[in-house]
Amino acid sequence: MLKLVIGDRNYSSWSLRPWLAIKQAKLPFEEIFIRLRETGTKAAIFKYSPSGKVPCLIDGDTVVWESLAICEYLAESEPSLWPADRRARAEARSVCAEMHSGFGALRQNLPMQISASKPYEERNAEVKADLARIVKIWESCRARFAAGGPFLFGPFTIADAMYAPVVWRFVTYAVDAPAASRAWLDTMCALPAMQEWRAAALAEK
């Protein structure tokens, strides 16, 4: 059985991404939870992950680390995690890669903290630019793929998983969004898997 090593649900945005993908794909897995920022955390993670970071996927003697790489690995077992159309699939991979490597100002200034409510958190120009770019991605996807379903590319894909932590940021920091993006945000918040993650995050001490 697959094993997925994750960190605190309240803070670990990188853990949420493959966890949500594997849940939506309905692939059986064992969850290994490691508390972050504690004495012994690094050593505990190194037992599973060569990078010393979470998340990490273990499939027998195969070890995959980094959220996007894990999602790609899962898609080899469940191809529906990517759009069926080749051009849409290329775009989905592009927006995923952009999220994986970009939006540093958003990460630094508006970290994922599901249990918090910070509607008046200050947003500098760099953060505003990141938010505007993210909304532009969402609006573009929903304008062209809405007929296929309620997610960014119609059906649920890795793109939705990669932007899932931003969903909770929009909630925590009360970020406004236009109608199409708001509808997608509401759809994501209502997902049973997202609600399960949130409930566990709120229960963490």
Buried (B, 14 or more C-beta within 10 A) or exposed (E): EBBBBBBBBBBBBBBBBBBBBBBBBEBEBEEBBBEBEEEEBEEBBEEBBEEBBBBBBBBEEEBBBBBBBBBBBBBEEBEEBBBEBEEBBEBBBEBBEBBBEEBEBBBEBBBBBBBEEEEEBEBEEBBEBBBEBBBEBBBBBBEBBBEBEBBBBBBBBBBBBBBBBBBBBBBBBEBEBEEBBBBBBEBBBEBEBBEBBBEBBEEEE
